[in-house]
Structures are given as C-alpha cells and as structure tokens.
Amino acid sequence: MGWFAEFSLFFAKALTLVVAIGAVITLIAAASRRQQSSETLRVEKLNNKYRDVTNQLRAAVSDPATRKALKKQRKAEAKADKKNPESRARTYVVDFKGDIKANAVSSLREEVSTILAVANDGDDVVIRLENPGGVVHEHGLAAAQLARLRDAQVPLTVVVDKVAASGGYLMACIANEIVAAPFAIVGSIGVIAQMPNFHRLLDEKGVDFEQVTAGKYKRTVTMFGKNTDEDRAKLKEELEEIHVLFKDVVTRYRPSLDVERVATGEHWYGTQALEMGLIDKISTSDGLLTDSFEDRDVFTVKYEIRQPLPQKLMGAVDGAIARAMEGMMRWWPGK
C-alpha cells in the first residue's frame, strides 16, 4: 500500500506537469494561429562573400592609394560578373547536419531536386556533412537522395569536418570523393540495438505486462516483458541483415575498399581513415572551397522549412523522446 501511495503521488505530479505543458502549448498555438509554415530556397554566391571579406581586410591594412585601386578593381570585377554570369562551371554547396532521425532529409530532398533541375555539364556538388548516425530507415533515405546525384552523373564530393559515422558514413560513401579533416571521425560501419528492460522491477511490484501480437516475430525483444533467448537471437539476426545491406552499399560505391576489414563497427580519425581507404583526401571544407574560387562559381543552396511555433515545440518534444528511446534500432559510432 505504501508503494501504491507513492506511485499515485508520482502519477498525480506527472499528470499535473503534462496538463501544464499542454496548456502552455495551447496558449502558444492560439497566439500564433495565423502563422503558417513557409518554405524558402536561399542561394548565396560564396565567391562574392570571400572576395568582399578579403578586400575589406586588404583595404584596412593598405594606404589610401592602394585602397582607391582596390575599389576600382572591385567595380571592374562586378561589371565582369554581370556581363558573363554563366561563363564558368558551378559548384553547389549543401550543408547536412544530422541527428538521430536525420530530420534534415526534408530539406535535402528539395535541395537535390533543385540542383538536378539546373545543373549543367561541368557543374558539381559539395556536401558539407556532419552526421554521427541514427535511425536506419531515415539515414537510408538521406543516402538515397545523394545517390540521385550519382545516378544523374553530377560529380559529388562529401566533406567531413567533424564526424561522418555509421549512418553518416552510409551517406558519405555515396560520393565520388570523400574529403575529411585530420581529426574527423569516420567509419563505424555497424548496427546496434539497445534498450532497458523493466520486467524484474515490474514483477517485484506485482505489475503484469500484457502484449498481444499477430505474427510470430511481430515483437521480439521488449522493454517490459520477459525476453527469451529466441527473442534475442531473432533481433541479432535482423541486425546482421541490416549490417549486410550496409556493407553492400559501401562495396557498391567504394569497390576498392576492403569492406570486411573496416565493417567492424570501429571508427577512425581522418588520417587513419585515409590509410584504411575510407576517404580519399585530407582537407577541410574551407580549404576545398577556397581552392575552387579561382576557376568556379561556388553557391550555397539551402532549402529552409519554417514551421509555426507549436509545430517546433512538438518537434522538440518528439526529438527529446527519440533521444530518450535509445533502444530504437540505430547506427551509432562505436569502437
């Protein structure tokens, strides 16, 4: 009875908190009911940005005569750009910052579609990728978006400044070339599933857990029921199947890589990854792009999806739940 009283008090507090949060969300929704979601494509020419910053610094450290000459030079360059807007090949730069559910794939699919609609011979795409991995099917869809570029024979380079592990490396391996910073984390070609099990705790408290399924393997390992060796074996079998699919994708796009050597779930740093054949070059995204400014026009392409505040709040709640439920089948760095 003491335990029941404590549980009732806890439940009452939790219910009060849920009602309070619901009330706040309702008030915010009412205040922003006229606000609609909007989608915007933003394009910026990095050549101009880099040139402006460089000229600003030059002017700051130069004498008046030099500043005057630089101003004249800038006007001439701007005039040349307007006169020959399509004289050079283009590089389209897309940023992808991954999370467990690869939420950025909603923007990525639009960015890829837009680029494919305008890309000409000689144009290429650079993806600045930061992705530690996450849910299997979400990252599989993100990789499939990049495969559209390869299928259309648009050269694709993935640059990893920080991390492209597991589901992130699944995306990276699609590229014609993978470039990584010296200490970027790369690899983790493996699959993991984990979850807590509360069966013994519930059993001690006299709480029964009922689960009804149709289909022998509709549910195997569970958080609240008693798991059997057969359940664990079936889950292990499913993980192995996904691992095989993962390795098949890597082998298809990087046939020279010894996939069995690297598909151990381990990750490596950039210089090590180069020796292993996981990447092709050591550099940063900044170094790669600034080297392109001399003979290419470089544009960032960003498809922004702005949601009303209530949807953002619900998305944040959903993300918190997803992070808490780490038992979901997912790719994640491990060594």
TORKOL-4160 file (C-alpha; in steps of 0.2 Angstrom, whole numbers, padded with zeros to 4 digits, m for minus):
335
<pt num="1" X="0000" Y="0000" Z="0000"/>
<pt num="2" X="0015" Y="0012" Z="0004"/>
<pt num="3" X="0022" Y="0009" Z="m0014"/>
<pt num="4" X="0004" Y="0012" Z="m0021"/>
<pt num="5" X="0003" Y="0028" Z="m0012"/>
<pt num="6" X="0020" Y="0034" Z="m0018"/>
<pt num="7" X="0016" Y="0029" Z="m0036"/>
<pt num="8" X="m0001" Y="0038" Z="m0035"/>
<pt num="9" X="0008" Y="0054" Z="m0029"/>
<pt num="10" X="0021" Y="0052" Z="m0043"/>
<pt num="11" X="0007" Y="0049" Z="m0056"/>
<pt num="12" X="m0003" Y="0065" Z="m0050"/>
<pt num="13" X="0013" Y="0076" Z="m0051"/>
<pt num="14" X="0017" Y="0069" Z="m0069"/>
<pt num="15" X="m0001" Y="0072" Z="m0074"/>
<pt num="16" X="m0001" Y="0090" Z="m0067"/>
<pt num="17" X="0015" Y="0093" Z="m0077"/>
<pt num="18" X="0008" Y="0086" Z="m0093"/>
<pt num="19" X="m0008" Y="0097" Z="m0091"/>
<pt num="20" X="0003" Y="0112" Z="m0088"/>
<pt num="21" X="0013" Y="0109" Z="m0103"/>
<pt num="22" X="m0002" Y="0106" Z="m0114"/>
<pt num="23" X="m0010" Y="0122" Z="m0108"/>
<pt num="24" X="0006" Y="0132" Z="m0112"/>
<pt num="25" X="0006" Y="0124" Z="m0130"/>
<pt num="26" X="m0012" Y="0128" Z="m0132"/>
<pt num="27" X="m0009" Y="0146" Z="m0127"/>
<pt num="28" X="0006" Y="0147" Z="m0139"/>
<pt num="29" X="m0005" Y="0139" Z="m0153"/>
<pt num="30" X="m0019" Y="0152" Z="m0151"/>
<pt num="31" X="m0007" Y="0166" Z="m0151"/>
<pt num="32" X="0001" Y="0160" Z="m0167"/>
<pt num="33" X="m0014" Y="0153" Z="m0176"/>
<pt num="34" X="m0011" Y="0165" Z="m0190"/>
<pt num="35" X="0007" Y="0160" Z="m0193"/>
<pt num="36" X="0009" Y="0147" Z="m0207"/>
<pt num="37" X="0023" Y="0136" Z="m0212"/>
<pt num="38" X="0034" Y="0143" Z="m0226"/>
<pt num="39" X="0047" Y="0136" Z="m0237"/>
<pt num="40" X="0061" Y="0146" Z="m0245"/>
<pt num="41" X="0076" Y="0142" Z="m0256"/>
<pt num="42" X="0091" Y="0153" Z="m0251"/>
<pt num="43" X="0106" Y="0154" Z="m0263"/>
<pt num="44" X="0122" Y="0164" Z="m0259"/>
<pt num="45" X="0137" Y="0166" Z="m0270"/>
<pt num="46" X="0152" Y="0162" Z="m0259"/>
<pt num="47" X="0165" Y="0169" Z="m0272"/>
<pt num="48" X="0157" Y="0187" Z="m0268"/>
<pt num="49" X="0157" Y="0184" Z="m0250"/>
<pt num="50" X="0175" Y="0178" Z="m0249"/>
<pt num="51" X="0180" Y="0192" Z="m0261"/>
<pt num="52" X="0172" Y="0205" Z="m0251"/>
<pt num="53" X="0179" Y="0200" Z="m0234"/>
<pt num="54" X="0197" Y="0199" Z="m0242"/>
<pt num="55" X="0195" Y="0216" Z="m0250"/>
<pt num="56" X="0189" Y="0223" Z="m0233"/>
<pt num="57" X="0205" Y="0216" Z="m0225"/>
<pt num="58" X="0216" Y="0222" Z="m0239"/>
<pt num="59" X="0208" Y="0240" Z="m0238"/>
<pt num="60" X="0210" Y="0240" Z="m0219"/>
<pt num="61" X="0229" Y="0237" Z="m0220"/>
<pt num="62" X="0233" Y="0247" Z="m0236"/>
<pt num="63" X="0237" Y="0265" Z="m0239"/>
<pt num="64" X="0224" Y="0277" Z="m0247"/>
<pt num="65" X="0231" Y="0275" Z="m0265"/>
<pt num="66" X="0230" Y="0256" Z="m0264"/>
<pt num="67" X="0213" Y="0257" Z="m0257"/>
<pt num="68" X="0207" Y="0268" Z="m0271"/>
<pt num="69" X="0215" Y="0255" Z="m0283"/>
<pt num="70" X="0206" Y="0241" Z="m0275"/>
<pt num="71" X="0189" Y="0250" Z="m0276"/>
<pt num="72" X="0192" Y="0252" Z="m0295"/>
<pt num="73" X="0196" Y="0234" Z="m0296"/>
<pt num="74" X="0180" Y="0228" Z="m0287"/>
<pt num="75" X="0170" Y="0238" Z="m0299"/>
<pt num="76" X="0178" Y="0230" Z="m0314"/>
<pt num="77" X="0175" Y="0213" Z="m0306"/>
<pt num="78" X="0157" Y="0216" Z="m0303"/>
<pt num="79" X="0155" Y="0223" Z="m0321"/>
<pt num="80" X="0163" Y="0207" Z="m0327"/>
<pt num="81" X="0151" Y="0196" Z="m0317"/>
<pt num="82" X="0136" Y="0204" Z="m0324"/>
<pt num="83" X="0142" Y="0203" Z="m0342"/>
<pt num="84" X="0147" Y="0185" Z="m0341"/>
<pt num="85" X="0135" Y="0177" Z="m0327"/>
<pt num="86" X="0137" Y="0159" Z="m0335"/>
<pt num="87" X="0154" Y="0159" Z="m0341"/>
<pt num="88" X="0161" Y="0147" Z="m0328"/>
<pt num="89" X="0156" Y="0130" Z="m0321"/>
<pt num="90" X="0147" Y="0130" Z="m0304"/>
<pt num="91" X="0149" Y="0121" Z="m0288"/>
<pt num="92" X="0133" Y="0119" Z="m0277"/>
<pt num="93" X="0137" Y="0118" Z="m0259"/>
<pt num="94" X="0124" Y="0109" Z="m0247"/>
<pt num="95" X="0125" Y="0108" Z="m0228"/>
<pt num="96" X="0118" Y="0092" Z="m0220"/>
<pt num="97" X="0119" Y="0092" Z="m0201"/>
<pt num="98" X="0112" Y="0075" Z="m0195"/>
<pt num="99" X="0103" Y="0069" Z="m0179"/>
<pt num="100" X="0096" Y="0053" Z="m0174"/>
<pt num="101" X="0081" Y="0054" Z="m0185"/>
<pt num="102" X="0090" Y="0063" Z="m0199"/>
<pt num="103" X="0077" Y="0077" Z="m0199"/>
<pt num="104" X="0087" Y="0087" Z="m0212"/>
<pt num="105" X="0082" Y="0075" Z="m0225"/>
<pt num="106" X="0066" Y="0085" Z="m0228"/>
<pt num="107" X="0077" Y="0100" Z="m0234"/>
<pt num="108" X="0090" Y="0089" Z="m0243"/>
<pt num="109" X="0077" Y="0081" Z="m0255"/>
<pt num="110" X="0072" Y="0098" Z="m0261"/>
<pt num="111" X="0090" Y="0104" Z="m0262"/>
<pt num="112" X="0095" Y="0089" Z="m0273"/>
<pt num="113" X="0079" Y="0091" Z="m0284"/>
<pt num="114" X="0083" Y="0109" Z="m0287"/>
<pt num="115" X="0101" Y="0107" Z="m0291"/>
<pt num="116" X="0097" Y="0092" Z="m0303"/>
<pt num="117" X="0085" Y="0104" Z="m0312"/>
<pt num="118" X="0098" Y="0117" Z="m0316"/>
<pt num="119" X="0115" Y="0108" Z="m0316"/>
<pt num="120" X="0125" Y="0108" Z="m0332"/>
<pt num="121" X="0140" Y="0099" Z="m0339"/>
<pt num="122" X="0155" Y="0103" Z="m0328"/>
<pt num="123" X="0145" Y="0108" Z="m0313"/>
<pt num="124" X="0147" Y="0098" Z="m0297"/>
<pt num="125" X="0140" Y="0097" Z="m0279"/>
<pt num="126" X="0149" Y="0098" Z="m0262"/>
<pt num="127" X="0140" Y="0091" Z="m0247"/>
<pt num="128" X="0147" Y="0098" Z="m0230"/>
<pt num="129" X="0142" Y="0083" Z="m0219"/>
<pt num="130" X="0141" Y="0082" Z="m0200"/>
<pt num="131" X="0132" Y="0066" Z="m0195"/>
<pt num="132" X="0135" Y="0054" Z="m0181"/>
<pt num="133" X="0122" Y="0042" Z="m0187"/>
<pt num="134" X="0105" Y="0037" Z="m0181"/>
<pt num="135" X="0089" Y="0028" Z="m0186"/>
<pt num="136" X="0091" Y="0016" Z="m0200"/>
<pt num="137" X="0077" Y="0020" Z="m0212"/>
<pt num="138" X="0079" Y="0039" Z="m0210"/>
<pt num="139" X="0098" Y="0038" Z="m0215"/>
<pt num="140" X="0094" Y="0026" Z="m0229"/>
<pt num="141" X="0083" Y="0039" Z="m0236"/>
<pt num="142" X="0096" Y="0053" Z="m0234"/>
<pt num="143" X="0109" Y="0042" Z="m0243"/>
<pt num="144" X="0096" Y="0038" Z="m0257"/>
<pt num="145" X="0095" Y="0057" Z="m0260"/>
<pt num="146" X="0113" Y="0058" Z="m0263"/>
<pt num="147" X="0113" Y="0043" Z="m0274"/>
<pt num="148" X="0101" Y="0053" Z="m0286"/>
<pt num="149" X="0116" Y="0065" Z="m0289"/>
<pt num="150" X="0127" Y="0050" Z="m0294"/>
<pt num="151" X="0114" Y="0042" Z="m0305"/>
<pt num="152" X="0112" Y="0059" Z="m0314"/>
<pt num="153" X="0131" Y="0059" Z="m0316"/>
<pt num="154" X="0133" Y="0075" Z="m0307"/>
<pt num="155" X="0150" Y="0074" Z="m0298"/>
<pt num="156" X="0148" Y="0073" Z="m0279"/>
<pt num="157" X="0161" Y="0077" Z="m0265"/>
<pt num="158" X="0157" Y="0074" Z="m0247"/>
<pt num="159" X="0167" Y="0085" Z="m0235"/>
<pt num="160" X="0168" Y="0079" Z="m0216"/>
<pt num="161" X="0175" Y="0092" Z="m0204"/>
<pt num="162" X="0169" Y="0084" Z="m0188"/>
<pt num="163" X="0160" Y="0067" Z="m0190"/>
<pt num="164" X="0153" Y="0055" Z="m0203"/>
<pt num="165" X="0150" Y="0039" Z="m0193"/>
<pt num="166" X="0138" Y="0024" Z="m0196"/>
<pt num="167" X="0123" Y="0031" Z="m0204"/>
<pt num="168" X="0133" Y="0047" Z="m0208"/>
<pt num="169" X="0146" Y="0036" Z="m0217"/>
<pt num="170" X="0132" Y="0027" Z="m0226"/>
<pt num="171" X="0129" Y="0045" Z="m0234"/>
<pt num="172" X="0147" Y="0049" Z="m0236"/>
<pt num="173" X="0151" Y="0033" Z="m0246"/>
<pt num="174" X="0139" Y="0038" Z="m0260"/>
<pt num="175" X="0151" Y="0052" Z="m0265"/>
<pt num="176" X="0163" Y="0051" Z="m0280"/>
<pt num="177" X="0176" Y="0058" Z="m0267"/>
<pt num="178" X="0176" Y="0059" Z="m0248"/>
<pt num="179" X="0187" Y="0073" Z="m0240"/>
<pt num="180" X="0189" Y="0074" Z="m0221"/>
<pt num="181" X="0199" Y="0084" Z="m0209"/>
<pt num="182" X="0213" Y="0076" Z="m0200"/>
<pt num="183" X="0204" Y="0073" Z="m0184"/>
<pt num="184" X="0186" Y="0070" Z="m0191"/>
<pt num="185" X="0178" Y="0054" Z="m0185"/>
<pt num="186" X="0174" Y="0042" Z="m0200"/>
<pt num="187" X="0168" Y="0024" Z="m0201"/>
<pt num="188" X="0158" Y="0014" Z="m0188"/>
<pt num="189" X="0151" Y="0003" Z="m0201"/>
<pt num="190" X="0140" Y="m0007" Z="m0189"/>
<pt num="191" X="0122" Y="m0008" Z="m0182"/>
<pt num="192" X="0117" Y="m0008" Z="m0164"/>
<pt num="193" X="0101" Y="m0010" Z="m0154"/>
<pt num="194" X="0099" Y="m0007" Z="m0135"/>
<pt num="195" X="0085" Y="m0004" Z="m0123"/>
<pt num="196" X="0082" Y="m0006" Z="m0104"/>
<pt num="197" X="0071" Y="m0020" Z="m0098"/>
<pt num="198" X="0060" Y="m0017" Z="m0083"/>
<pt num="199" X="0052" Y="m0034" Z="m0082"/>
<pt num="200" X="0060" Y="m0039" Z="m0065"/>
<pt num="201" X="0056" Y="m0022" Z="m0057"/>
<pt num="202" X="0038" Y="m0024" Z="m0063"/>
<pt num="203" X="0037" Y="m0042" Z="m0057"/>
<pt num="204" X="0043" Y="m0037" Z="m0040"/>
<pt num="205" X="0030" Y="m0024" Z="m0038"/>
<pt num="206" X="0016" Y="m0036" Z="m0044"/>
<pt num="207" X="0013" Y="m0027" Z="m0061"/>
<pt num="208" X="0009" Y="m0038" Z="m0075"/>
<pt num="209" X="0013" Y="m0033" Z="m0093"/>
<pt num="210" X="0002" Y="m0040" Z="m0107"/>
<pt num="211" X="0007" Y="m0040" Z="m0125"/>
<pt num="212" X="m0004" Y="m0047" Z="m0139"/>
<pt num="213" X="0003" Y="m0049" Z="m0157"/>
<pt num="214" X="m0002" Y="m0057" Z="m0173"/>
<pt num="215" X="0014" Y="m0064" Z="m0181"/>
<pt num="216" X="0027" Y="m0074" Z="m0173"/>
<pt num="217" X="0040" Y="m0061" Z="m0174"/>
<pt num="218" X="0029" Y="m0045" Z="m0173"/>
<pt num="219" X="0039" Y="m0041" Z="m0157"/>
<pt num="220" X="0054" Y="m0049" Z="m0151"/>
<pt num="221" X="0065" Y="m0040" Z="m0138"/>
<pt num="222" X="0054" Y="m0029" Z="m0127"/>
<pt num="223" X="0056" Y="m0016" Z="m0113"/>
<pt num="224" X="0043" Y="m0023" Z="m0101"/>
<pt num="225" X="0041" Y="m0041" Z="m0105"/>
<pt num="226" X="0052" Y="m0056" Z="m0101"/>
<pt num="227" X="0064" Y="m0058" Z="m0115"/>
<pt num="228" X="0069" Y="m0075" Z="m0121"/>
<pt num="229" X="0085" Y="m0082" Z="m0130"/>
<pt num="230" X="0074" Y="m0084" Z="m0145"/>
<pt num="231" X="0069" Y="m0066" Z="m0145"/>
<pt num="232" X="0087" Y="m0061" Z="m0143"/>
<pt num="233" X="0093" Y="m0072" Z="m0157"/>
<pt num="234" X="0079" Y="m0065" Z="m0169"/>
<pt num="235" X="0085" Y="m0047" Z="m0165"/>
<pt num="236" X="0103" Y="m0052" Z="m0168"/>
<pt num="237" X="0098" Y="m0060" Z="m0185"/>
<pt num="238" X="0089" Y="m0044" Z="m0190"/>
<pt num="239" X="0104" Y="m0033" Z="m0185"/>
<pt num="240" X="0115" Y="m0044" Z="m0196"/>
<pt num="241" X="0104" Y="m0042" Z="m0211"/>
<pt num="242" X="0105" Y="m0023" Z="m0209"/>
<pt num="243" X="0124" Y="m0025" Z="m0207"/>
<pt num="244" X="0125" Y="m0034" Z="m0224"/>
<pt num="245" X="0114" Y="m0021" Z="m0233"/>
<pt num="246" X="0126" Y="m0008" Z="m0226"/>
<pt num="247" X="0141" Y="m0017" Z="m0232"/>
<pt num="248" X="0133" Y="m0019" Z="m0249"/>
<pt num="249" X="0131" Y="m0001" Z="m0251"/>
<pt num="250" X="0148" Y="0003" Z="m0246"/>
<pt num="251" X="0155" Y="m0010" Z="m0258"/>
<pt num="252" X="0145" Y="m0004" Z="m0272"/>
<pt num="253" X="0151" Y="0014" Z="m0271"/>
<pt num="254" X="0169" Y="0011" Z="m0265"/>
<pt num="255" X="0173" Y="m0006" Z="m0273"/>
<pt num="256" X="0192" Y="m0004" Z="m0270"/>
<pt num="257" X="0189" Y="m0003" Z="m0251"/>
<pt num="258" X="0192" Y="m0019" Z="m0241"/>
<pt num="259" X="0175" Y="m0019" Z="m0233"/>
<pt num="260" X="0177" Y="m0034" Z="m0221"/>
<pt num="261" X="0192" Y="m0025" Z="m0214"/>
<pt num="262" X="0183" Y="m0009" Z="m0209"/>
<pt num="263" X="0165" Y="m0016" Z="m0206"/>
<pt num="264" X="0168" Y="m0020" Z="m0188"/>
<pt num="265" X="0159" Y="m0005" Z="m0180"/>
<pt num="266" X="0175" Y="0004" Z="m0177"/>
<pt num="267" X="0178" Y="0022" Z="m0181"/>
<pt num="268" X="0194" Y="0030" Z="m0186"/>
<pt num="269" X="0201" Y="0048" Z="m0187"/>
<pt num="270" X="0204" Y="0057" Z="m0204"/>
<pt num="271" X="0222" Y="0052" Z="m0206"/>
<pt num="272" X="0219" Y="0034" Z="m0201"/>
<pt num="273" X="0203" Y="0033" Z="m0212"/>
<pt num="274" X="0214" Y="0039" Z="m0227"/>
<pt num="275" X="0226" Y="0024" Z="m0224"/>
<pt num="276" X="0211" Y="0012" Z="m0222"/>
<pt num="277" X="0204" Y="0019" Z="m0239"/>
<pt num="278" X="0188" Y="0025" Z="m0231"/>
<pt num="279" X="0191" Y="0043" Z="m0238"/>
<pt num="280" X="0201" Y="0050" Z="m0252"/>
<pt num="281" X="0209" Y="0066" Z="m0246"/>
<pt num="282" X="0214" Y="0076" Z="m0231"/>
<pt num="283" X="0207" Y="0094" Z="m0230"/>
<pt num="284" X="0194" Y="0105" Z="m0223"/>
<pt num="285" X="0178" Y="0111" Z="m0231"/>
<pt num="286" X="0186" Y="0129" Z="m0231"/>
<pt num="287" X="0202" Y="0123" Z="m0239"/>
<pt num="288" X="0192" Y="0114" Z="m0253"/>
<pt num="289" X="0180" Y="0128" Z="m0257"/>
<pt num="290" X="0193" Y="0142" Z="m0257"/>
<pt num="291" X="0203" Y="0132" Z="m0269"/>
<pt num="292" X="0188" Y="0132" Z="m0281"/>
<pt num="293" X="0185" Y="0151" Z="m0281"/>
<pt num="294" X="0199" Y="0154" Z="m0294"/>
<pt num="295" X="0190" Y="0144" Z="m0308"/>
<pt num="296" X="0172" Y="0140" Z="m0302"/>
<pt num="297" X="0157" Y="0150" Z="m0296"/>
<pt num="298" X="0153" Y="0142" Z="m0279"/>
<pt num="299" X="0135" Y="0144" Z="m0272"/>
<pt num="300" X="0127" Y="0138" Z="m0256"/>
<pt num="301" X="0110" Y="0131" Z="m0258"/>
<pt num="302" X="0099" Y="0130" Z="m0243"/>
<pt num="303" X="0080" Y="0125" Z="m0243"/>
<pt num="304" X="0073" Y="0132" Z="m0227"/>
<pt num="305" X="0057" Y="0125" Z="m0220"/>
<pt num="306" X="0050" Y="0136" Z="m0207"/>
<pt num="307" X="0036" Y="0129" Z="m0196"/>
<pt num="308" X="0024" Y="0138" Z="m0184"/>
<pt num="309" X="0030" Y="0139" Z="m0166"/>
<pt num="310" X="0018" Y="0125" Z="m0160"/>
<pt num="311" X="0025" Y="0113" Z="m0173"/>
<pt num="312" X="0043" Y="0117" Z="m0167"/>
<pt num="313" X="0038" Y="0114" Z="m0149"/>
<pt num="314" X="0031" Y="0097" Z="m0154"/>
<pt num="315" X="0046" Y="0093" Z="m0164"/>
<pt num="316" X="0057" Y="0097" Z="m0150"/>
<pt num="317" X="0047" Y="0086" Z="m0138"/>
<pt num="318" X="0047" Y="0072" Z="m0152"/>
<pt num="319" X="0066" Y="0074" Z="m0153"/>
<pt num="320" X="0068" Y="0073" Z="m0134"/>
<pt num="321" X="0058" Y="0057" Z="m0134"/>
<pt num="322" X="0068" Y="0050" Z="m0148"/>
<pt num="323" X="0084" Y="0053" Z="m0139"/>
<pt num="324" X="0077" Y="0045" Z="m0123"/>
<pt num="325" X="0072" Y="0029" Z="m0133"/>
<pt num="326" X="0089" Y="0024" Z="m0137"/>
<pt num="327" X="0083" Y="0006" Z="m0139"/>
<pt num="328" X="0077" Y="0010" Z="m0156"/>
<pt num="329" X="0087" Y="0001" Z="m0169"/>
<pt num="330" X="0100" Y="0013" Z="m0175"/>
<pt num="331" X="0118" Y="0016" Z="m0181"/>
<pt num="332" X="0130" Y="0024" Z="m0169"/>
<pt num="333" X="0149" Y="0027" Z="m0168"/>
<pt num="334" X="0157" Y="0013" Z="m0158"/>
<pt num="335" X="0175" Y="0007" Z="m0155"/>
